[in-house]
Amino acid sequence: MPLSPSAMPDTHDVSTTPTPAGSDLAPAANVPSDEEMWDIVEHHLVRYGGSFAPMLIERARGSYLYDRQGRKILDFTSGQMCATLGHNHPDVVQAIPKACEDVLHLFSGMLSPAVIELADALCQLLPPTLQKDLFLNTGSEANEAALRMAKLHTGGFEVVGLSASWHGMTAGASASTFVSARKGYGPTIPGNLALPTPNCYRCPIRHCQDQCDMTCLDVGFDLVDSQSVGAYAALIVEPVLSAGGWSCLPRATFSGCRATAKSGACC
Ligand SMILES: Cc1ncc(COP(=O)(O)O)c(C=O)c1O
């Protein structure tokens, strides 16, 4: 079911949260110190996109984190940057034990009522043109599947992505990611083309700051077209560019992209 925002006060204070029955908040005698924990990190953990934040988070609620010393930290990401649900949302906390009691994991050819209910609830939030769900584990997988569907449907293979985009770490998703994480990994999948990101704050062509006329999109599509071999499959666009600087695309971006795609101006 969709998360109910009212169940998630931003100021939710962990100190007022009832302690789960049976839990013991007193530190156990054999718990490693921070120094010992960082030593384990150094020896046994591989970083993701950069170094780890220099504190150990023991608890989290809403927009706040609590380190091992009980320091309360306002977390501006409140989760992975593209899934800012807030920490330990009560609806999520409630759903996890229910799944553990009902059914937790099935072969992908089998369905449980919970999955069907989720599909129905999600589609009620979506427009009539988006009425099919495919539940996967990560954002990278979702983008990977979307790109494969577009390739299958169109017969093409070229993917156009924004220059400030981040789509994930798997092969197809990272090939269409242009904001970072490209250097050092060798050739990417052929056919990925970058379109300048419309950004009123940092206009890519410095031409129409504060009076955007979408010249960047026109110039960008011309540039993409000159590199294309005429086998477009998809244009992949995040409405809010998270890793690319938390910028919201101007509304005209979407109408501009749609008009270009529909007119076949890119070919
Ligand atoms: C906008 C966006 N798309 C895709 C992804 C990839 O998601 P995941 O890390 O779940 O594979 C991320 C990850 O942060 C993201 O920010």
The ligand as a MOL file (V3000), in Angstrom:
LIG
                    3D

  0  0  0     0  0            999 V3000
M  V30 BEGIN CTAB
M  V30 COUNTS 16 16 0 0 0
M  V30 BEGIN ATOM
M  V30 1 C 18.0810 8.4960 -9.8960 0
M  V30 2 C 18.6120 7.1390 -9.6260 0
M  V30 3 N 18.3420 6.1630 -10.5040 0
M  V30 4 C 18.8050 4.8960 -10.2940 0
M  V30 5 C 19.5690 4.5870 -9.1800 0
M  V30 6 C 20.0680 3.1850 -8.9920 0
M  V30 7 O 19.3720 2.5780 -7.9760 0
M  V30 8 P 20.0000 1.3470 -7.1880 0
M  V30 9 O 21.1360 1.8940 -6.3720 0
M  V30 10 O 18.8430 0.8710 -6.3400 0
M  V30 11 O 20.4330 0.3290 -8.1740 0
M  V30 12 C 19.8780 5.5780 -8.2540 0
M  V30 13 C 20.6770 5.2610 -7.0670 0
M  V30 14 O 20.9300 6.0540 -6.2110 0
M  V30 15 C 19.4080 6.9040 -8.4800 0
M  V30 16 O 19.6780 7.8950 -7.6450 0
M  V30 END ATOM
M  V30 BEGIN BOND
M  V30 1 1 1 2
M  V30 2 1 2 3
M  V30 3 2 2 15
M  V30 4 2 3 4
M  V30 5 1 4 5
M  V30 6 1 5 6
M  V30 7 2 5 12
M  V30 8 1 6 7
M  V30 9 1 7 8
M  V30 10 2 8 9
M  V30 11 1 8 10
M  V30 12 1 8 11
M  V30 13 1 12 13
M  V30 14 1 12 15
M  V30 15 2 13 14
M  V30 16 1 15 16
M  V30 END BOND
M  V30 END CTAB
M  END
